[in-house]
Each structure stands twice: as structure tokens, then as C-alpha cells.
Amino acid sequence: MIQINITDTSIEIKGHTATSICNAVSAVAQYMCSNLELEFYKCEYGYLKATFKDSYISKLLLKNFVRFITDLNYTGIYLIDERGSL
């Protein structure tokens, strides 16, 4: 199971394992974070946490990330989306 917590200025992913779906989620999240103005970033096996500046681009990237997670339609992903509106 993967737990993903998203707010307007942070993303946290916990509990992913070495399955292909988990690796894909982790890779997309890391790529997304590389395009944000990060204030904090920590990534290690089974955990990713990033906080970043609130900007239009961060809102768009998070929106697309949530769409990616939703489109996966994988029952092992638990998404908590606490973002405001775009």
C-alpha cells in the first residue's frame, strides 16, 4: 500500500515497496519535485517528503500528479488530497 498526502505546498509518500507500480509513482513524484521551488526535500527507500513554494506551476504539477494517480486506478494507493482550488 502507498499513502500519498498532498497539500498546496507539500507532498508526502509513505510505504511504497519495490513493485513496478510503486516505482512508477516514486519516479513521477521525484520528477515533479525536480520542477518545483523546493523548501525541503527528503527521499529514501519507502519515503518521500517535499515542501515547496506555492505557485501557479506547483498547482498545475500537483493537479497532473493527482490525475496520474487517479488514472492508475490501483487499489493499493491511498490518496489524501487537501489542496485548495486551482
N, CA, C and O atoms as a GROMACS GRO file, in nm:
protein
  344
    1MET      N    1   0.084  -0.118   0.000
    1MET     CA    2   0.000   0.000   0.000
    1MET      C    3   0.088   0.125   0.000
    1MET      O    4   0.194   0.128   0.063
    2ILE      N    5   0.044   0.225  -0.070
    2ILE     CA    6   0.111   0.354  -0.076
    2ILE      C    7   0.015   0.458  -0.020
    2ILE      O    8  -0.102   0.463  -0.059
    3GLN      N    9   0.064   0.542   0.070
    3GLN     CA   10  -0.016   0.653   0.120
    3GLN      C   11   0.045   0.781   0.067
    3GLN      O   12   0.165   0.805   0.083
    4ILE      N   13  -0.038   0.864   0.003
    4ILE     CA   14   0.007   0.990  -0.054
    4ILE      C   15  -0.075   1.103   0.008
    4ILE      O   16  -0.198   1.104  -0.002
    5ASN      N   17  -0.006   1.196   0.072
    5ASN     CA   18  -0.070   1.313   0.130
    5ASN      C   19  -0.027   1.435   0.050
    5ASN      O   20   0.093   1.458   0.031
    6ILE      N   21  -0.124   1.513   0.003
    6ILE     CA   22  -0.094   1.631  -0.078
    6ILE      C   23  -0.166   1.752  -0.022
    6ILE      O   24  -0.285   1.746   0.009
    7THR      N   25  -0.092   1.862  -0.008
    7THR     CA   26  -0.150   1.992   0.025
    7THR      C   27  -0.104   2.089  -0.084
    7THR      O   28  -0.038   2.049  -0.180
    8ASP      N   29  -0.139   2.215  -0.070
    8ASP     CA   30  -0.098   2.315  -0.169
    8ASP      C   31   0.053   2.331  -0.178
    8ASP      O   32   0.106   2.367  -0.283
    9THR      N   33   0.123   2.303  -0.068
    9THR     CA   34   0.268   2.327  -0.068
    9THR      C   35   0.350   2.206  -0.021
    9THR      O   36   0.466   2.222   0.016
   10SER      N   37   0.291   2.087  -0.023
   10SER     CA   38   0.369   1.970   0.018
   10SER      C   39   0.314   1.841  -0.042
   10SER      O   40   0.197   1.830  -0.079
   11ILE      N   41   0.404   1.746  -0.050
   11ILE     CA   42   0.366   1.610  -0.090
   11ILE      C   43   0.444   1.514  -0.001
   11ILE      O   44   0.562   1.536   0.027
   12GLU      N   45   0.377   1.409   0.043
   12GLU     CA   46   0.441   1.307   0.125
   12GLU      C   47   0.392   1.171   0.076
   12GLU      O   48   0.272   1.148   0.062
   13ILE      N   49   0.487   1.083   0.049
   13ILE     CA   50   0.456   0.948   0.003
   13ILE      C   51   0.521   0.851   0.100
   13ILE      O   52   0.641   0.859   0.126
   14LYS      N   53   0.441   0.760   0.155
   14LYS     CA   54   0.492   0.664   0.254
   14LYS      C   55   0.454   0.522   0.216
   14LYS      O   56   0.347   0.497   0.160
   15GLY      N   57   0.542   0.431   0.247
   15GLY     CA   58   0.509   0.290   0.244
   15GLY      C   59   0.520   0.220   0.110
   15GLY      O   60   0.470   0.109   0.095
   16HIS      N   61   0.584   0.283   0.012
   16HIS     CA   62   0.593   0.212  -0.115
   16HIS      C   63   0.699   0.101  -0.108
   16HIS      O   64   0.796   0.112  -0.032
   17THR      N   65   0.679  -0.001  -0.186
   17THR     CA   66   0.769  -0.116  -0.187
   17THR      C   67   0.829  -0.129  -0.326
   17THR      O   68   0.811  -0.041  -0.410
   18ALA      N   69   0.900  -0.234  -0.351
   18ALA     CA   70   0.973  -0.250  -0.476
   18ALA      C   71   0.888  -0.308  -0.589
   18ALA      O   72   0.940  -0.385  -0.671
   19THR      N   73   0.762  -0.274  -0.596
   19THR     CA   74   0.679  -0.319  -0.707
   19THR      C   75   0.687  -0.217  -0.819
   19THR      O   76   0.725  -0.102  -0.796
   20SER      N   77   0.651  -0.257  -0.939
   20SER     CA   78   0.661  -0.166  -1.053
   20SER      C   79   0.569  -0.045  -1.038
   20SER      O   80   0.608   0.065  -1.077
   21ILE      N   81   0.451  -0.062  -0.982
   21ILE     CA   82   0.358   0.050  -0.964
   21ILE      C   83   0.415   0.149  -0.863
   21ILE      O   84   0.403   0.270  -0.882
   22CYS      N   85   0.476   0.100  -0.758
   22CYS     CA   86   0.534   0.187  -0.657
   22CYS      C   87   0.655   0.262  -0.712
   22CYS      O   88   0.675   0.380  -0.683
   23ASN      N   89   0.735   0.193  -0.792
   23ASN     CA   90   0.850   0.258  -0.854
   23ASN      C   91   0.805   0.367  -0.950
   23ASN      O   92   0.869   0.472  -0.958
   24ALA      N   93   0.697   0.344  -1.022
   24ALA     CA   94   0.645   0.445  -1.114
   24ALA      C   95   0.595   0.568  -1.039
   24ALA      O   96   0.625   0.681  -1.078
   25VAL      N   97   0.520   0.548  -0.931
   25VAL     CA   98   0.470   0.659  -0.850
   25VAL      C   99   0.587   0.739  -0.794
   25VAL      O  100   0.586   0.862  -0.797
   26SER      N  101   0.687   0.670  -0.742
   26SER     CA  102   0.804   0.736  -0.685
   26SER      C  103   0.880   0.815  -0.790
   26SER      O  104   0.921   0.928  -0.766
   27ALA      N  105   0.899   0.757  -0.907
   27ALA     CA  106   0.973   0.824  -1.014
   27ALA      C  107   0.901   0.949  -1.061
   27ALA      O  108   0.964   1.053  -1.081
   28VAL      N  109   0.770   0.941  -1.080
   28VAL     CA  110   0.693   1.057  -1.124
   28VAL      C  111   0.696   1.166  -1.015
   28VAL      O  112   0.709   1.284  -1.048
   29ALA      N  113   0.685   1.128  -0.889
   29ALA     CA  114   0.689   1.226  -0.780
   29ALA      C  115   0.826   1.294  -0.774
   29ALA      O  116   0.834   1.415  -0.754
   30GLN      N  117   0.933   1.217  -0.789
   30GLN     CA  118   1.066   1.276  -0.786
   30GLN      C  119   1.087   1.370  -0.904
   30GLN      O  120   1.146   1.477  -0.889
   31TYR      N  121   1.039   1.331  -1.021
   31TYR     CA  122   1.050   1.418  -1.138
   31TYR      C  123   0.971   1.547  -1.117
   31TYR      O  124   1.018   1.656  -1.149
   32MET      N  125   0.850   1.534  -1.063
   32MET     CA  126   0.768   1.651  -1.036
   32MET      C  127   0.841   1.745  -0.940
   32MET      O  128   0.843   1.866  -0.961
   33CYS      N  129   0.899   1.689  -0.835
   33CYS     CA  130   0.969   1.771  -0.736
   33CYS      C  131   1.089   1.843  -0.797
   33CYS      O  132   1.126   1.952  -0.753
   34SER      N  133   1.150   1.784  -0.897
   34SER     CA  134   1.266   1.848  -0.960
   34SER      C  135   1.226   1.975  -1.036
   34SER      O  136   1.312   2.054  -1.073
   35ASN      N  137   1.097   1.994  -1.060
   35ASN     CA  138   1.048   2.112  -1.131
   35ASN      C  139   0.982   2.215  -1.039
   35ASN      O  140   0.920   2.310  -1.086
   36LEU      N  141   0.996   2.197  -0.909
   36LEU     CA  142   0.936   2.288  -0.812
   36LEU      C  143   1.044   2.367  -0.738
   36LEU      O  144   1.160   2.324  -0.733
   37GLU      N  145   1.007   2.480  -0.682
   37GLU     CA  146   1.098   2.557  -0.597
   37GLU      C  147   1.090   2.496  -0.457
   37GLU      O  148   1.006   2.535  -0.376
   38LEU      N  149   1.179   2.403  -0.429
   38LEU     CA  150   1.174   2.327  -0.305
   38LEU      C  151   1.223   2.408  -0.186
   38LEU      O  152   1.320   2.483  -0.195
   39GLU      N  153   1.155   2.391  -0.074
   39GLU     CA  154   1.199   2.444   0.054
   39GLU      C  155   1.256   2.333   0.141
   39GLU      O  156   1.342   2.357   0.225
   40PHE      N  157   1.206   2.210   0.120
   40PHE     CA  158   1.254   2.092   0.192
   40PHE      C  159   1.233   1.971   0.103
   40PHE      O  160   1.131   1.960   0.035
   41TYR      N  161   1.330   1.880   0.103
   41TYR     CA  162   1.316   1.757   0.025
   41TYR      C  163   1.390   1.645   0.095
   41TYR      O  164   1.506   1.660   0.134
   42LYS      N  165   1.322   1.531   0.111
   42LYS     CA  166   1.385   1.412   0.168
   42LYS      C  167   1.330   1.292   0.095
   42LYS      O  168   1.209   1.274   0.085
   43CYS      N  169   1.418   1.210   0.044
   43CYS     CA  170   1.377   1.090  -0.027
   43CYS      C  171   1.466   0.976   0.014
   43CYS      O  172   1.589   0.986   0.005
   44GLU      N  173   1.406   0.869   0.059
   44GLU     CA  174   1.480   0.746   0.092
   44GLU      C  175   1.387   0.631   0.062
   44GLU      O  176   1.270   0.652   0.028
   45TYR      N  177   1.436   0.511   0.074
   45TYR     CA  178   1.354   0.395   0.039
   45TYR      C  179   1.224   0.394   0.120
   45TYR      O  180   1.227   0.392   0.243
   46GLY      N  181   1.113   0.396   0.051
   46GLY     CA  182   0.983   0.389   0.116
   46GLY      C  183   0.928   0.521   0.166
   46GLY      O  184   0.825   0.523   0.233
   47TYR      N  185   0.996   0.632   0.133
   47TYR     CA  186   0.951   0.760   0.188
   47TYR      C  187   0.997   0.874   0.098
   47TYR      O  188   1.111   0.876   0.053
   48LEU      N  189   0.908   0.968   0.074
   48LEU     CA  190   0.942   1.092   0.005
   48LEU      C  191   0.861   1.203   0.069
   48LEU      O  192   0.740   1.190   0.087
   49LYS      N  193   0.928   1.313   0.102
   49LYS     CA  194   0.858   1.430   0.158
   49LYS      C  195   0.921   1.552   0.096
   49LYS      O  196   1.043   1.566   0.092
   50ALA      N  197   0.836   1.642   0.047
   50ALA     CA  198   0.883   1.767  -0.010
   50ALA      C  199   0.786   1.878   0.024
   50ALA      O  200   0.665   1.860   0.022
   51THR      N  201   0.842   1.994   0.057
   51THR     CA  202   0.762   2.115   0.070
   51THR      C  203   0.820   2.216  -0.029
   51THR      O  204   0.940   2.217  -0.056
   52PHE      N  205   0.733   2.299  -0.083
   52PHE     CA  206   0.775   2.388  -0.190
   52PHE      C  207   0.693   2.515  -0.186
   52PHE      O  208   0.592   2.523  -0.117
   53LYS      N  209   0.739   2.614  -0.263
   53LYS     CA  210   0.669   2.742  -0.269
   53LYS      C  211   0.536   2.725  -0.342
   53LYS      O  212   0.525   2.650  -0.438
   54ASP      N  213   0.436   2.796  -0.293
   54ASP     CA  214   0.304   2.794  -0.355
   54ASP      C  215   0.308   2.883  -0.478
   54ASP      O  216   0.328   3.004  -0.468
   55SER      N  217   0.290   2.824  -0.594
   55SER     CA  218   0.294   2.899  -0.719
   55SER      C  219   0.196   2.835  -0.817
   55SER      O  220   0.142   2.727  -0.794
   56TYR      N  221   0.175   2.904  -0.926
   56TYR     CA  222   0.084   2.852  -1.029
   56TYR      C  223   0.138   2.720  -1.084
   56TYR      O  224   0.062   2.626  -1.105
   57ILE      N  225   0.269   2.713  -1.109
   57ILE     CA  226   0.328   2.590  -1.165
   57ILE      C  227   0.316   2.474  -1.066
   57ILE      O  228   0.294   2.361  -1.108
   58SER      N  229   0.331   2.500  -0.937
   58SER     CA  230   0.317   2.391  -0.840
   58SER      C  231   0.174   2.338  -0.839
   58SER      O  232   0.152   2.217  -0.827
   59LYS      N  233   0.077   2.427  -0.852
   59LYS     CA  234  -0.063   2.384  -0.856
   59LYS      C  235  -0.089   2.298  -0.980
   59LYS      O  236  -0.158   2.196  -0.972
   60LEU      N  237  -0.034   2.339  -1.095
   60LEU     CA  238  -0.053   2.261  -1.217
   60LEU      C  239   0.014   2.124  -1.208
   60LEU      O  240  -0.044   2.023  -1.247
   61LEU      N  241   0.136   2.121  -1.156
   61LEU     CA  242   0.206   1.993  -1.143
   61LEU      C  243   0.134   1.898  -1.047
   61LEU      O  244   0.122   1.779  -1.075
   62LEU      N  245   0.086   1.951  -0.934
   62LEU     CA  246   0.012   1.867  -0.840
   62LEU      C  247  -0.118   1.817  -0.902
   62LEU      O  248  -0.157   1.702  -0.882
   63LYS      N  249  -0.185   1.903  -0.976
   63LYS     CA  250  -0.310   1.862  -1.043
   63LYS      C  251  -0.282   1.746  -1.139
   63LYS      O  252  -0.358   1.649  -1.142
   64ASN      N  253  -0.176   1.757  -1.216
   64ASN     CA  254  -0.140   1.649  -1.309
   64ASN      C  255  -0.095   1.523  -1.236
   64ASN      O  256  -0.122   1.412  -1.282
   65PHE      N  257  -0.025   1.539  -1.123
   65PHE     CA  258   0.016   1.423  -1.045
   65PHE      C  259  -0.105   1.349  -0.990
   65PHE      O  260  -0.110   1.226  -0.994
   66VAL      N  261  -0.203   1.424  -0.939
   66VAL     CA  262  -0.325   1.362  -0.887
   66VAL      C  263  -0.399   1.291  -1.001
   66VAL      O  264  -0.453   1.182  -0.981
   67ARG      N  265  -0.403   1.351  -1.117
   67ARG     CA  266  -0.467   1.288  -1.233
   67ARG      C  267  -0.394   1.157  -1.269
   67ARG      O  268  -0.458   1.056  -1.299
   68PHE      N  269  -0.260   1.160  -1.265
   68PHE     CA  270  -0.181   1.038  -1.291
   68PHE      C  271  -0.216   0.928  -1.192
   68PHE      O  272  -0.238   0.814  -1.231
   69ILE      N  273  -0.221   0.962  -1.063
   69ILE     CA  274  -0.253   0.864  -0.959
   69ILE      C  275  -0.394   0.810  -0.979
   69ILE      O  276  -0.417   0.690  -0.968
   70THR      N  277  -0.489   0.898  -1.008
   70THR     CA  278  -0.627   0.857  -1.030
   70THR      C  279  -0.639   0.766  -1.153
   70THR      O  280  -0.710   0.666  -1.150
   71ASP      N  281  -0.570   0.802  -1.260
   71ASP     CA  282  -0.575   0.722  -1.383
   71ASP      C  283  -0.514   0.583  -1.366
   71ASP      O  284  -0.551   0.490  -1.437
   72LEU      N  285  -0.421   0.570  -1.270
   72LEU     CA  286  -0.364   0.437  -1.245
   72LEU      C  287  -0.472   0.339  -1.199
   72LEU      O  288  -0.466   0.219  -1.228
   73ASN      N  289  -0.571   0.391  -1.126
   73ASN     CA  290  -0.682   0.309  -1.078
   73ASN      C  291  -0.630   0.186  -1.004
   73ASN      O  292  -0.678   0.074  -1.025
   74TYR      N  293  -0.534   0.207  -0.918
   74TYR     CA  294  -0.471   0.098  -0.842
   74TYR      C  295  -0.524   0.101  -0.699
   74TYR      O  296  -0.516   0.204  -0.632
   75THR      N  297  -0.576  -0.010  -0.653
   75THR     CA  298  -0.641  -0.013  -0.521
   75THR      C  299  -0.543  -0.002  -0.405
   75THR      O  300  -0.584   0.022  -0.292
   76GLY      N  301  -0.414  -0.019  -0.431
   76GLY     CA  302  -0.315  -0.011  -0.324
   76GLY      C  303  -0.266   0.130  -0.295
   76GLY      O  304  -0.174   0.148  -0.216
   77ILE      N  305  -0.326   0.230  -0.359
   77ILE     CA  306  -0.286   0.369  -0.337
   77ILE      C  307  -0.396   0.439  -0.258
   77ILE      O  308  -0.512   0.441  -0.298
   78TYR      N  309  -0.356   0.496  -0.146
   78TYR     CA  310  -0.448   0.572  -0.062
   78TYR      C  311  -0.409   0.719  -0.072
   78TYR      O  312  -0.305   0.759  -0.020
   79LEU      N  313  -0.490   0.799  -0.139
   79LEU     CA  314  -0.460   0.940  -0.166
   79LEU      C  315  -0.541   1.030  -0.075
   79LEU      O  316  -0.664   1.021  -0.069
   80ILE      N  317  -0.471   1.118  -0.004
   80ILE     CA  318  -0.534   1.222   0.078
   80ILE      C  319  -0.500   1.354   0.011
   80ILE      O  320  -0.386   1.399   0.016
   81ASP      N  321  -0.598   1.416  -0.049
   81ASP     CA  322  -0.580   1.540  -0.125
   81ASP      C  323  -0.642   1.656  -0.048
   81ASP      O  324  -0.765   1.667  -0.041
   82GLU      N  325  -0.558   1.740   0.009
   82GLU     CA  326  -0.606   1.854   0.089
   82GLU      C  327  -0.572   1.987   0.021
   82GLU      O  328  -0.553   2.088   0.089
   83ARG      N  329  -0.566   1.987  -0.110
   83ARG     CA  330  -0.536   2.110  -0.183
   83ARG      C  331  -0.659   2.199  -0.189
   83ARG      O  332  -0.772   2.152  -0.181
   84GLY      N  333  -0.633   2.330  -0.202
   84GLY     CA  334  -0.739   2.424  -0.230
   84GLY      C  335  -0.769   2.419  -0.379
   84GLY      O  336  -0.717   2.332  -0.449
   85SER      N  337  -0.849   2.508  -0.428
   85SER     CA  338  -0.883   2.508  -0.570
   85SER      C  339  -0.772   2.572  -0.652
   85SER      O  340  -0.691   2.648  -0.599
   86LEU      N  341  -0.769   2.540  -0.782
   86LEU     CA  342  -0.668   2.591  -0.873
   86LEU      C  343  -0.702   2.730  -0.916
   86LEU      O  344  -0.628   2.791  -0.993
   0.00000   0.00000   0.00000
